[in-house]
Amino acid sequence: MTCNVFGCCSGARNAVSPPPRPSGQRGAVLLLASSDVLHAIRSPHVKIVLIDVRSADQYAKGHIESAESCPCDHVFDKDLILDSKAVSRIRGKMTPGALSTAFAAQKPTDEVGSCVVVYDSMGDTAEAVGPAAMLAELLVELKIVPEVGRLAGGFMAFREQIGRAHV
């Protein structure tokens, strides 16, 4: 199943590139509320690239529309993940500062660029860090993206946010 809430982003876009972060500075991993991610997806000022790290079966049963599947099942194989189609598509294509700008208290009124948000089933728990958190840290550590967002509560929280009929 897919969601129809993503057709709302249209209209002219003015390219604005935030300044790149200084060389050697570590990127950021931001934990994002599902409501904020939904608003950003609907915004004409930001392009959100979603990466779903749930299993291929879970992805096939339902996912956020336009999300790339990058299964990080039980074993987190770093080389396999880095060679995945989803990671290849984002390598070098994200806009430094776009994520921070898109999710700042003051919502953007101009084009901020492209940013990545990863999600798993339920997010992190008190007992364990989920696969989305592990992938997010890896993407930043290896400087594949300047910053990455994690969907708090994962797919389940997002599905609740927009209602079962839309996902």
Solvent accessible surface area in square Angstrom, and as a share of the most:
residue,aa,sasa,rsa
1,M,152,0.68
2,T,80,0.46
3,C,2,0.01
4,N,115,0.59
5,V,17,0.10
6,F,31,0.13
7,G,71,0.68
8,C,67,0.40
9,C,34,0.20
10,S,86,0.55
11,G,59,0.57
12,A,105,0.81
13,R,107,0.39
14,N,105,0.54
15,A,99,0.77
16,V,72,0.41
17,S,93,0.60
18,P,25,0.16
19,P,115,0.72
20,P,103,0.65
21,R,68,0.25
22,P,92,0.58
23,S,120,0.78
24,G,64,0.62
25,Q,91,0.40
26,R,139,0.51
27,G,11,0.11
28,A,41,0.32
29,V,37,0.21
30,L,56,0.28
31,L,108,0.54
32,L,11,0.05
33,A,49,0.38
34,S,13,0.08
35,S,37,0.24
36,D,54,0.28
37,V,0,0.00
38,L,9,0.04
39,H,109,0.49
40,A,7,0.05
41,I,16,0.08
42,R,94,0.34
43,S,22,0.14
44,P,47,0.30
45,H,51,0.23
46,V,6,0.03
47,K,108,0.46
48,I,18,0.09
49,V,23,0.13
50,L,3,0.01
51,I,0,0.00
52,D,0,0.00
53,V,1,0.00
54,R,17,0.06
55,S,31,0.20
56,A,61,0.47
57,D,102,0.53
58,Q,73,0.32
59,Y,47,0.18
60,A,77,0.60
61,K,156,0.66
62,G,5,0.05
63,H,31,0.14
64,I,0,0.00
65,E,62,0.28
66,S,84,0.54
67,A,5,0.04
68,E,29,0.13
69,S,39,0.25
70,C,2,0.01
71,P,55,0.34
72,C,5,0.03
73,D,80,0.41
74,H,187,0.84
75,V,122,0.70
76,F,56,0.23
77,D,66,0.34
78,K,94,0.40
79,D,99,0.51
80,L,122,0.61
81,I,6,0.03
82,L,27,0.14
83,D,113,0.58
84,S,24,0.16
85,K,131,0.55
86,A,1,0.01
87,V,0,0.00
88,S,59,0.38
89,R,123,0.45
90,I,1,0.01
91,R,113,0.41
92,G,74,0.72
93,K,129,0.55
94,M,23,0.10
95,T,25,0.14
96,P,39,0.25
97,G,24,0.23
98,A,0,0.00
99,L,0,0.00
100,S,53,0.34
101,T,52,0.30
102,A,5,0.04
103,F,33,0.14
104,A,41,0.32
105,A,111,0.86
106,Q,149,0.66
107,K,101,0.43
108,P,24,0.15
109,T,107,0.62
110,D,76,0.39
111,E,22,0.10
112,V,8,0.05
113,G,13,0.13
114,S,20,0.13
115,C,2,0.01
116,V,0,0.00
117,V,0,0.00
118,V,0,0.00
119,Y,0,0.00
120,D,6,0.03
121,S,32,0.21
122,M,114,0.51
123,G,16,0.16
124,D,59,0.30
125,T,68,0.39
126,A,107,0.83
127,E,155,0.69
128,A,61,0.47
129,V,94,0.54
130,G,9,0.09
131,P,39,0.25
132,A,6,0.04
133,A,6,0.04
134,M,81,0.36
135,L,0,0.00
136,A,0,0.00
137,E,73,0.33
138,L,16,0.08
139,L,0,0.00
140,V,2,0.01
141,E,108,0.49
142,L,66,0.33
143,K,127,0.54
144,I,12,0.06
145,V,1,0.01
146,P,18,0.11
147,E,13,0.06
148,V,0,0.00
149,G,0,0.00
150,R,41,0.15
151,L,5,0.03
152,A,33,0.26
153,G,31,0.30
154,G,0,0.00
155,F,10,0.04
156,M,79,0.35
157,A,29,0.23
158,F,0,0.00
159,R,60,0.22
160,E,134,0.60
161,Q,80,0.36
162,I,16,0.08
163,G,28,0.27
164,R,172,0.63
165,A,101,0.78
166,H,72,0.32
167,V,6,0.04
